């Protein structure tokens, strides 16, 4: 039987830069009080700030909640060959 890819929808909700709720999370690859690395089907999301802590983590449902002072959110692409620089230099 062929296995069907059941990727859950990924969404973010940021409330006053103090609370971040996410769905569609596959894994949390690392964290400390200044950085949280979250793997999603759309790429790795790097959350930076201060006094960060993971308030809720449920990988079965794909839900994560992070509290603290959130300063930036950055996605790292799944496919490094498709970077902006490589597309511009073609």
Secondary structure, 3 states (H helix, E strand, C coil): CCCCCCCCCCEEEEECCCEEEEECEEEEEEECCCEEEEEECCEEEEEEEEEEEEEEEECCCCEEEEEEEEEEEEEECCCHHHCHHHHHCC
